[in-house]
Structure formats: C-alpha cells, structure tokens
C-alpha cells in the first residue's frame, strides 16, 4: 500500500498539527485545556527544511 500523495500541495494537504499535553488533559479543566493546534506558514516549513538540510519538494518550494 502506498499512502503518499502525488503532487502534494501545502495549503491543500497540510491541515496543521495538534500538540497534546497529557498532564493538562482533564475533564475538570475544560475541553480545550492541554490542547494546542497550529498551522505554521509555508515559509516557516521551508526555512526549517533548509536548516535541517532537507530537500524541499518542488510543490512546496517558492
């Protein structure tokens, strides 16, 4: 099975990331406590890829 997306597009295929802080998750602290969601701009992902020496797919590169 191949789960790779052909021709990925950052804006269309990357929905963001969730961070779950396990110690903060509790029904007593509310439904959003311990959760953080973010979708960094494409430029941040490109910059991190360059810093780590990764090649940037042409679909993400400017």
N, C-alpha and C positions, 0 to 999 in steps of 0.2 A: 504494500500500500504506500502511496505517495501522498503526503499531506502538504506538499509545497505548493504555494500559489504561484502560478505562472504570471509574470509581469506584475509584481506587487506594486501597489500604489500606497504610499504612506497615509495620505488623507482618507483613503477609502478602506484600507485593510487593517490599519493600526488603530485600535479603539482606545488605547491608553493602558495604564497599569493600576492595579489595586495593591495597596500595602495594607496588610492585616497585622495589627499589633495585638497579639494574642492576649497579653495581660490586660489590655484595655477593653476587650470584648466581654460584655456582661449585660444581661437583660436589665439590670438595675441602673446602668449608666446611659441607657438610651440606644436607639437603633443605629446611630452613626458614630458612636464612641468607639475608638480603636480602628476605624477605617479611614483610609486616605486614598483618593483617586487623583491621578494626574495624567495628562497627555502633553508631554513636552513638545515644544515646537520642532519642526523638522530640522532647523538649524542646530539645535542642541544635540540631536541624534547624530547629525553629520559631524559636528565638532568632536563628540566623544569617539566616534568611529575613527576619525583621523588621529586623535591622541593615542588610541589603542593600536594603531597600525593596521586596522581592518580595511579591506577594500569596500568601497561604497557602491552598491548596485546602481546601475545607470538610471533606474526608475526613481531613486531617491536623490541622486546627485543633481545639483542645480544645472 
